[in-house]
Amino acid sequence: MISADLILRGAGQVITCTGTSGGDAALAPIPDGAVAVREGSIVWVGPEADLDRSVELLPGGEVIDAAGGLVAPGYVDAHTHVVFAGDRAREFSLRCAGASYQELLAAGGGILATVRATRAASEEELVQGAAQRLARLLSEGVTTCEVKSGYGLTVADELKMLRAVRALGRVQPIGLVGTALPLHALPPDAGDRSAWIERMLSELLPVVVEEGLARFVDVFVEKGAFTPDEARQVAKAAKAHGLGVRLHVDQLTAGGGAELAAELGAATADHLEEITPAGIEAMAAAGVTATLLPVSTLYLKCPRYAPGRALADAGVRLALGSNCNPGSAMSESYSLALSLACLGNGLSAAEAFYAATAGGAAALGLEDRGQIAPGRRADLVVHGASSVEHLAWHMAASHARVVVIGGRVVHRADHLPARCG
Ligand code: NIG
């Protein structure tokens, strides 16, 4: 008998995401399944019919009835900028009236507007703002979230942002992975461009490593932002500090970014709306994960979505991000991202769901989560839905009735229907 302090039973399906590829079989569902947890880890998963003869509930343990809904791994949101201050509502209206994202940045707005507000904010104010965004993500079933800096753009302000991420890890339950993004935009007070880059790398990264503030370093490679050569310089410094590399590439213009990610052995290449067939081939050959960010494709009215279908068919591993940020995706709706991964990126619901869970965990180097299997962290969500297809179909609405992180119930929405559809 296996002892458990938490049991989730009554699931119409347990979606384990333990298959090997991102295709439909990868969800490896267990119909009428159950999951048992002890001390924050999954200790058993199987058909409910086997539960009572396999698992005993410890005194004081808790049982959650999924009432015919789905039990699934928590979502791993693989790309966000949830730490920021200020708002860009006026910019939104200007873009709706025809101004472009790049024009606004070139005129000192866009990312640079958020930089001014973020520099003026205290670490505590950043924590308070981001905590509200994370609470919304949690209510959607997000249990792990990557968070970038990139709105400080001085060594001190980038550190303030990353320390805010660390503080958020202590005051709210979502597991956080920090990414340093010092090359997000060149600030007007940078002075000499190459000296500024050199300073950001030589002064920021050692402190990031010493304080354990980030796993990755990221660069926005784009016309009007940073060049492939500058990204090469960052990747070299990141590797010297034992940090992984991620890149924002091929978002607004085709710049050979996917090929660059392959050349640099990046963990992920993110956005990719303008990737070319050669870029897809290069990413597949180099094993770079593609992070799809379809909410920003919609929000920026980009002419096309990243070709998720072609990437999946080429064997590129996929992750999915909300990209929650004030400029290109002011939304915490991970449900919207999931549906757009199907509608825009061309994935099946199963592929999108796998990218949203196991794919994201793998992209962030988190082998302990993203799947339901003995030994994994008990980051689990009870969705009031009959299938993963239902989750993709019923867009931009949370279905998460119960969210468990590390074996602890951290969110309940009992008013949601137990088994829609
Ligand atoms: O991932 N593309 C660059 N960075 C963010 C947007 C940041 C902003 O506009 O504030 C992104 O879309």
Boltz pocket constraint, residues with backbone or C-beta under 6 A from the ligand:
constraints:
  - pocket:
      binder: B
      contacts: [[A, 81], [A, 110], [A, 111], [A, 114], [A, 184], [A, 220], [A, 248], [A, 251], [A, 296], [A, 323], [A, 325], [A, 326], [A, 327], [A, 328], [A, 329]]
      max_distance: 6.0
